[in-house]
């Protein structure tokens, strides 16, 4: 459920002394749109894309997850993530659109898998740097564990995407 008052509070904190126009321009969102939200002229929550822009430019005031929860998207995100991990074709329908051609979905899934594999390689490289460098000794253990968890979760996503791809290929036949 959308907690409009809390969202308005966060927008005002992020905006600081800037005008809505200045703030909107700085994050890539229409200032008038933000003004309508804060002045309760718009009662629906902003899209996840706008939440991401706000979170990325919030100077650590908020996170995307917090904004998604405030706007009522969090349960939907958990549901979609579970579809991915379970390898359900419905995830591809949500991601690419139900009417998108199966071959296009398969191609896009292949692209996602490749991107995630590259991400895993980057994470492994970071782990190696941390393990090999004495300068990072103090923060090394926690950071390495975070990177290894990220690798594990990313592999789970890849496995889910591979299962979705198999299902889509089966649908083609």
N, C-alpha and C positions, 0 to 999 in steps of 0.2 A: 504494500500500500504506500502511496506517495505521501511523504511527509514534507509538504510544501514549506511549512515554516522553518524547518531545519535546513532545507535546501536554500531558502532565501538567506538565512543566517550565514551559510557557507559562502554564497555568492558575494555577500557584502564584505565578509572577511577577506576573500580573495581579491576583490575589487579595490579595497583600501580607499585611498583618497582620489583615485582616478574617476573620471566620469564614466558612464556606461559606454559611451562611444569609444573612449580611450581604452578601457578595459576590453571591450569586445574586439577592437582592432588588434590588441596585443595577443589575444588568444585565437583569433580567427572565427569569431562568432559575432553576429549582428548585435550591436549595442542596444538597439531598440527592442530586439527580442528579449535580451536580458532584463531591460527595464520593465517590460510587460510581465515577466516572471516575478520580479521582486515586488512590483506593485499589484500583484494578484489579478492582472488582466488576462493572464494565460494560466489555466488551471491544470493542464496536462503536463506530465514530466517531460523534460527534454529528452531527445534521442540519446542512445548510448554513444553515438559519435560526438555529440556535443559534450557529454559528460567526460569523455576521454580528453577532449581539448581543455576543459576546465581543470581536470585532475593533473594533466601534464604541466600546466602553467600555474599551479596553485602555491608554489614555494613551500611545499610540504604541509600545507594547511589541511589537505584532504587527499584521498586516494580514489581511484576509479571504483574500487570495491565499495568504499563507503558511499559514494554517490549513487552507485547502482542499487545498493540496499535502500537508501533514502527514497529513491525514485521507484522502488518496487520491481526492479529488474533482477535482483539477485536470485530469487527462486527460479526464474526463467533461465538464468545463466547456469545454475547448478543442473537443471534438467537437461540443457543442451550439452553440457560437459559430460553428463552421464551417458547420453546418447552416443557421443563420440567414443567414450571408453568402451561402451558395449558394442561398438561397431554397427550401429543401426543406420540403415539407409535414410531414415527420417532426418538424421543430422545433415546429410548432403542436401536434402530437400530444403531444410532451413537455411543452410549456408549459401546455396546457389539458386534456390527457387525450384519449386516442385515441377514446373513446366520446362526446365532446362534440359536439353538433350542429354541422354545418358553418356554419350561419348565425350561431351563437353565436361560433364561432372567428373568422369574418370580422368580426363586430362588435367583438370584443376586439382584433383586429389593427388595425382602424381606430382604436380608442382608443389603442393603443400608438403608432401612427404620429403621431397628433395630439400626444400627450405628447412624443414625440421631436422633433417640429417645434417645439414650444414651447421645449424645451430648447435647440435650435439657435439660436432667436431670443435666448434668454438669453445664450448663449455669444457671439453676434455683438455683443450690447449690451456685454458685458464687454470685448470686443476694442476696440470703439469708445471706451469710457471710457479704456482703457489708452493707446490711440493719441492721444487728445486731451488727456491730463493729464500735464503735465511732472513732477509729483510721482513718478509711476511710471516715470520714464525709466530708472533703473538696472535694475529687474526687468522692464521692459516687453517687451523682445525675447523672452526665454525664455517669459514668461507668455503672450504673444500666440501664439507658436508652439504652445504646449501647447493653447491654446483652439482654434486652427485645426486641429490634429490631432484634437481631440475632435469638432469639427464634421464633419470628413471621415469619421471612424469612425461617427458617428451617422448621417450620410447613407448610408453603406454598410449600416447596420442597417435604415434605412427602405427602401432598395432591396430588401433581402432580404425584408422583411415584405411589400412590394408584390408581389414574385414569388410568395410563399407564398399571398397573397390571390388572385392570378390562378389559381393551381393549384386552390385550394379552390373558386373560382367555376366552374372547368371541371369539377370533380368533381360539382357540383350539377346540371349539365346532362345 
